Structures are given as structure tokens and as C-alpha cells.
Amino acid sequence: PRIVSLTPPHGEAFVSRTAPVEIVFSEPLISDVLPSGPAFRRTTAGRTETPAVGTWSSLVDGARRQVVRFTPSPRYENSTVYSLLVKGGFGGVRDREGRPLTDSGDIGSSFHQSG
């Protein structure tokens, strides 16, 4: 599998406080990696890192792609960096044939809520 799209895109600034994070994979994934979702954390201006709060959902769309979505609840905090880590390699995201997203390493992305 591969990541087809990721929103908000890496490095995006001024993201809406209610914007969902959506990861679209090229094909369906093994269900045991879902719906807990990838690691999604927030880092405040004081450099304190904690898990982002919200809910994960997942579905296979009409094009047979896995769509994983995080909806924040409550809203994202102002002046905060949000970082997403999709685990690759052994024990990470795999398609239904058992093939990993990456042979080794993880895929990361982040965005900034400036308020």
C-alpha cells in the first residue's frame, strides 16, 4: 500500500481548528491496525507533547481505497503543532495481503494551528 493523499498537507499553517485529518491509502488495510489510527500528537508553544484528542474512523471508499480520518474533539488548540506518524515496517500498516506500507521506517507529517 501507499499513501495517496494526506490532508492537511505537511507543513500547512493556519489550519482550521475543526479540520479533520484524512489519510487515503491506495488499497484496503488489515483491520487490526484500525480504527485506533496512527500516532497523532500535539506540541504546544512550551514544547509539551501529548496525544491529540478526538476520534478515528475508517472506511473503504468506492475506489477500494482505505480512508482513515481523525476528527478533533474539542477543537485544535491555538499556537500548536500537530504531528502525525504512520507506522511503517514490521508491526506497522499493512495491506490485506500482509505487505507493509514501507519496508522500514515510518511516515510523518505535521501542521500548525496558529489561531
C-alpha positions as CSV (number, residue, x, y, z in Angstrom):
1,P,0.0,0.0,0.0
2,R,1.0,3.6,-0.3
3,I,-0.4,6.9,0.9
4,V,-2.3,8.5,-2.0
5,S,-3.2,11.8,-0.1
6,L,-2.9,13.4,3.3
7,T,-4.8,16.4,4.5
8,P,-4.0,18.9,5.8
9,P,-0.7,18.6,3.8
10,H,2.7,18.5,5.6
11,G,3.8,21.9,6.7
12,E,0.4,23.6,6.3
13,A,-0.1,26.7,8.5
14,F,-3.3,28.3,9.7
15,V,-5.3,25.0,9.6
16,S,-8.9,25.4,10.7
17,R,-9.5,24.5,14.3
18,T,-12.1,21.9,13.2
19,A,-10.4,20.4,10.1
20,P,-10.3,16.6,10.0
21,V,-7.0,14.8,9.3
22,E,-7.6,12.4,6.4
23,I,-5.2,9.7,5.1
24,V,-6.1,7.9,1.9
25,F,-4.3,4.7,1.2
26,S,-4.1,3.0,-2.2
27,E,-5.9,-0.1,-1.1
28,P,-7.7,-1.7,1.9
29,L,-5.6,-2.3,5.0
30,I,-5.6,-5.1,7.6
31,S,-8.3,-4.1,10.1
32,D,-6.2,-4.7,13.2
33,V,-4.3,-1.5,12.5
34,L,-7.6,0.4,12.5
35,P,-9.5,2.3,13.9
36,S,-7.1,3.3,16.6
37,G,-5.3,5.1,13.9
38,P,-1.8,6.4,13.5
39,A,0.0,8.2,16.3
40,F,-1.3,11.8,16.3
41,R,0.2,14.2,18.8
42,R,0.2,17.9,19.6
43,T,3.1,20.1,20.8
44,T,2.3,23.4,22.5
45,A,4.5,26.5,22.3
46,G,6.1,25.3,25.6
47,R,7.2,22.1,23.8
48,T,4.9,19.9,25.8
49,E,3.9,16.9,23.7
50,T,0.6,15.0,24.4
51,P,-1.8,12.9,22.3
52,A,-4.3,14.8,20.2
53,V,-7.9,14.4,21.4
54,G,-10.6,13.2,19.0
55,T,-12.0,10.2,17.2
56,W,-10.7,8.0,14.4
57,S,-12.9,6.4,11.8
58,S,-12.1,4.3,8.8
59,L,-13.8,3.0,5.6
60,V,-13.1,1.6,2.2
61,D,-14.3,4.0,-0.5
62,G,-15.8,3.2,-3.9
63,A,-12.4,3.1,-5.5
64,R,-11.3,0.4,-3.0
65,R,-9.0,2.8,-1.1
66,Q,-8.7,2.8,2.7
67,V,-9.7,6.2,4.1
68,V,-8.7,6.9,7.7
69,R,-10.0,10.1,9.3
70,F,-9.3,11.9,12.6
71,T,-11.9,14.4,13.8
72,P,-10.7,16.7,16.7
73,S,-12.8,17.0,19.8
74,P,-12.5,19.5,21.2
75,R,-11.1,21.9,18.5
76,Y,-7.4,22.1,17.9
77,E,-5.6,24.5,20.2
78,N,-4.1,27.8,19.1
79,S,-0.4,28.1,18.6
80,T,0.1,24.4,18.5
81,V,1.9,22.0,16.1
82,Y,0.1,18.7,15.4
83,S,2.2,15.8,14.2
84,L,1.1,12.6,12.6
85,L,3.1,9.4,12.4
86,V,2.0,6.4,10.3
87,K,4.0,3.4,11.4
88,G,5.7,1.5,8.6
89,G,7.9,-1.6,8.6
90,F,7.3,-4.6,10.8
91,G,4.3,-4.2,13.0
92,G,3.1,-1.2,11.1
93,V,0.4,-0.5,8.5
94,R,-0.1,-3.4,6.1
95,D,-2.5,-4.2,3.2
96,R,-4.8,-7.2,3.3
97,E,-2.1,-9.3,1.7
98,G,0.2,-8.5,4.6
99,R,2.5,-6.2,2.7
100,P,3.9,-3.3,4.7
101,L,3.4,0.4,3.9
102,T,7.2,0.7,3.9
103,D,9.9,-1.9,4.4
104,S,11.4,0.1,7.2
105,G,10.7,3.4,8.8
106,D,7.6,5.5,9.5
107,I,5.9,8.3,7.5
108,G,5.4,11.6,9.3
109,S,3.6,14.8,8.7
110,S,2.8,17.9,10.7
111,F,0.7,21.1,10.5
112,H,0.4,24.2,12.6
113,Q,-2.7,25.8,14.1
114,S,-1.9,29.4,14.6
115,G,-5.3,30.8,15.7
